[in-house]
């Protein structure tokens, strides 16, 4: 099973992130393949192929990590491009509030999954929602200086199976892991 660990914002926020990006770069949008809103997510850890026999250990690691983190709010921030706006290949929405909580969660997942044979990421974790990919050669894209910051509450993470089809990737949640409610005020 090809899998990753992620957070899926509410569908309304995912759809708005794609729409706002599309509207922001109208002139360059013809070469962009937009991500379907149902597939927009914050990846915490890409796992790759997960063998059935270690799935219970992955589940246990995710359960343990999530028990150490409480729910938190995330606010979307600027629109950006990887590797740069002058050579854009991937368009994304960044994260303002909640950045440190996401980084802490991702770091703990890295540590918990490494003993199971999952390689640690080479780069520091940079939370973002991928909203589009440039087709063909990289593009130079003018991005607006700011974007509306939608906010949502993170209450759980998901272990997701990714199946590649001719129509694109299809994601299916395998299991959901709630963040701990301990030491949290009422919300």
Helices and strands as residue ranges (DSSP letters): E 2-7, H 11-24, G 26-31, E 32-34, G 37-39, E 42-49, G 52-54, H 55-67, E 72-82, E 90-95, H 99-114, E 128-134, E 151-154, E 156-165, E 168-178
